[in-house]
Amino acid sequence: MAADHSVSRRLDLTSLQLFVAVCESGSIGRAADKAYIAASAVSKRLSDLEALFHTPLLERHARGVSLTPAGENLLHHARAVLRRIDKMQDELGEYAEGVRGHVRVHASISAIVQFLPEDLGSFAREHEHIKIDLEEHLSPDIVRAVQDGTADLGIGNLVHGSAGLQTLPYRQDQLVLIAPESHPLAQHDEIDFAQSLDYDHVGLHANSSVHQAMRHAALLAGRPIRLRISVSGLDAMCRMIDNGLGVGVMPRRAFELLHGAGKLVSIGLRDAWSERRLDLVARDFSALPHAARQLVDHLLGAERPHPVSV
């Protein structure tokens, strides 16, 4: 069936809100009571939704209602739409309080730990009426957020998987191996990553850019990574390594900023992939709102390179 482009014009928020309320309460009657509306009116709106989408959304039975597969899909989208509406209301309300711009940024943990505190801090001092919403995400999620408009700007190791977007180089970082001072590898200033595969590893999330680079290197070496534990943060990685759970790979500057709890050392990696570039990514830098363009200019400094479409 061809897409019905009139749906967005015929769909109203009240019907979506009532649909979500019915799903969450499991009953048209209970949802109607909470909304102070007649159950028949709620039932009519649900029937109108089913007619609009040309498919049953709910199965009605004596104990209440249950979702059809189509209803489960609509519930997912309805909740997302209502969250975005609430977010929009909150952001617009801030303009009445003096905010003159709003920038939504999704960034990797490497960018957040190493560079963004100073860069965003200095920007905030120069532009006190521009509000920045910063969220930490994995690189694939950053790309998706920029693509679907959830984020104005993405920051991370995004060389791969950002097709259709524009990128600008932001910073360079260097991955190193972290180990306890007593570890056999600690006597080396530099090693090949493959040498670490003889030992247990403390790793980051499997979808992180660091883990993906490690996994690719291990495949080329024909050996598995002895991953003993995965953590979600670099500070947690340091603590696990300090307590003898393995070695780990993280950016050198992040280690220098974070370490101090425990006797740990950083060991250089000779592998080419250990030198990384962190990028800014947007759908179109020239089309960004004024506040977001100001932030991009600040992050890039005086010399702004031309964006690259990938």
N, C-alpha and C positions, 0 to 999 in steps of 0.2 A: 504494500500500500504506500502511495506517495506521502511524503511528509505533509502534515497539515500545518501550514504556516500561519493559520489564523488562531492557533491554540494560545499563543502568548497574548493575543488581544482579548480572548474570551475567558481566560483563566483569571480568577480573582484570589487574592491572598486569604480572604476569610474562608473560602472553601478549602484551601490548602491547610490552614490552621485547624479547621474542624476535622479534616481527614486525619491529620497527625494526632489530634486529641482522641479520636475514635480508636486509632491504632494503638495508642499508648494505654488507653483505659480498657480496650477489648470489648467495648459496649457503646452502642449509639446512645442509649439512655443515660449512662454515666457521663459521657462526653457532653450531652445536651444539658444536664444538670450543672456541670461545672461552667459551661458557657452561658447559662441563664437563657437558653433558647429552647423552643419546642423540639422534641425528638423528631417530629414529622418534618420540620424545617431542615434539620441536620440530614435526615434520610434523603430529602429532595436534593440537597447539595451534593451528596455522595452519588446519587443516581445521575446528576448532571455531569459530574466528573467522569463517570464510566461512559456516558454518551460522548463526551468530548474526546476521550481517548479510544473509543470504540472497543473496549475490553472490560470484563469484570475486574474490579479491584478488591472486592471483599466477598467472602462467603458468609452469608447470614444464617445463623442457627439459633437454637433455643437458648444457649448459654451466652450468646453475644455474637461477635464477628471474628473472623480470621482472615488473614491476608492471602490473596492469590499471588503467584509469582510476579504478575504485573503490579500488584499492589505493593509488594515488597520493594520493587524498583522505584515506584513513585514515592514511597515513604523516604527512601534514601535521598532522592532529589528534593523532595519537599522540605526535609530538614535542612539541607544545604541552602536552599533558597531563603528560608526563614532566618537562618543564621546570618546570611549575607545582608538581609534587610535590617536585622538588628545592628549589625556592624555599621551599615550605612547610616542608620539613625544616630548611633553613638558618635561617628566621625563628624557628621554634619552638625550635631549638637555642640561639638567642640569649637566650631567656627564662631558660634555666638559667644564663646568664652575667650575669644582672642586668637585662636589658632588660625593661621593664614595659609597653611599648606599641610599636606599629609602624604607621607611616603611609606609604602609598605615594602619591606626588604626581607627576603629570605636568604640566609647565608649558611655556609658550612661551618662546622665547629672549628676548623683550622683558621678560617677567616675571623671568626668571632673571638677566638682566644688570642690570636697573634696581632691583629691589626685594627679591628673595628673599634675597640674601646677608645683608643686615642683619636682615631679619625672621626668617629661619630661624636665624641666629646667636644672636639674643637669645632665641628660643624654646629652642634647645638649651642655653643657659646656665641657663635657668630649669627645664628638664625634661631633665636629663642622662640619665635612664633611658628616654626615648622615642627610638626610632630613626626617622629619616626617610629613605626611599628617594626621591630626586629624579631624575627623568629628563626630558630636554628632548625635546619633540615638537612637531609642527605642530598647529595648532588642531583640524583635523578628526580627527586621530589621538588627541588628548586627549579629545575627546567620545566616541569609540569606546571608549577605555580605561575611562572612567567607566561607560559603558553596560554593558560586558561584565564589569566588576568587576576588571579588571586594575589600575586605580588607584582609591584611595578618594576622592581629591580632584584636580580639574583646575584649572589657573589659566591664563588667557589671554584673548585677544579673542574671546569665544565667544558674542556676541549672536546670531549666526546659526548654525543647524545644531545646536542643542542641545535639540531637541524631546524631551519626556519627562523632562527633567532639571530640577533646581532650580539657580538661580544667585543669587549675592550679589555686590554691587559691591565690588571690592577696591581698585583704584587708577585714576587717570586718567593718560594720557600724551599727548604731542603729537608727531606726526610732522613732520619737517622734511626739507628737501632738503640733502644734503651735497655740496659741490663744492670743488675746489682754489681757493686764494686767487686764482689767475690766471684762473679761468674767467669767461666773460662774465656769467654770472648772479650772480657773487659780489658785485657792486656793489649788489645789491638786499637790503633787509632782509626783504621779503616778496614772494612771487610767487604766481600761480595755478599749480597743477600743470601745466596745459596748456602753459605757457611752457617747461617742461623737455623737452617732447616734441620739440623741435628738436634735442636732443642725445642722444648715446649714454647708456645707463643701465647701472649695475651693480645687479643685482637679487638678491633672495632667492629661495628655492625657490618654484616656481609655485603650490604649495598653501598658502603662508604667507598670513596675513591681510593683511600689508602688500602683497604682490604682488597679491592679489585686489582690494584697494581701488584700487591703481594701475590695474589692468586695467579695472575698471569706469569709473573716471574717464576713461581714454583712449577707451573706447568711447563715452562720452557726448560727448567732444570730437570724435569721428569721426576719430581719428588713432591710428596704432600706437605702441607703445612700442619704441624702438630699443634693444632689450636686447642688449648686447654680450657680457655674461657673467653667469652666475648663481653665487652663492656660498652657503654654508650657514651662515655666521656674520657677525655685525656687525663684528668686528675685521677679518675678511678683506675685507669690503666697504670699510672705510676704507683699507686698504692698496691695493686695486685703484683706488679713486678717486684716491688720492694719486699713483699712477703713471700717471694720465692715461687710464684706461679708461672714464671716464664719470662721471656724477653718480649719486647714489643716495638713497633715502628710508629713514629709520630714526627711531626715537624720539629726541627731543631729549636726554633725560637719559642714554640709552645712549651717545649721541655724546659728551656731556660727560664721562662716566666712562671711555670707551674711547680717545678721540682723544688725540693727543700724538705719534704717529708720523706726521710729515708736516705740511704747511701746508694745513689744511682749514678751511672755514667752514660754519656751518649757516645756512640761509635759511628763514625761516618760510613756511608754506603757508597761503593764505587759504581753502582748501577746507574745508568743514564736516567731511568724513570724516577730516581730519587730527587731529581731537580724538577720542581713543578712550577706551573704558572697558575695563579688565581685570577679569574676573569670576572668582570662585570658582564651581566647578560640582561638584555631587554628585547622586547619584540621589535621596537624601533626607537632608538635613542632620541631621534629628532622629534618624535611624537609624544614623548613623555610629558606629563604635567610640569609646569614651571618649577615647582618645589623639587621634584625628582631630578630635573636637569641641573638644578643648583647643587644637589647632593652629588651627582655624578661628577660635575666639574670640581667639586671640593675633593672627592676621593682620588681623582686623577692628578690633581695639582695643576701647575701652570701649563704644562704641555699636554694637550689632549690629543691622542692619536685618533685616526679615523676608525670607525667601527667596522668589524668584519662580519659579514653574513655567513652563517654556517648551516 
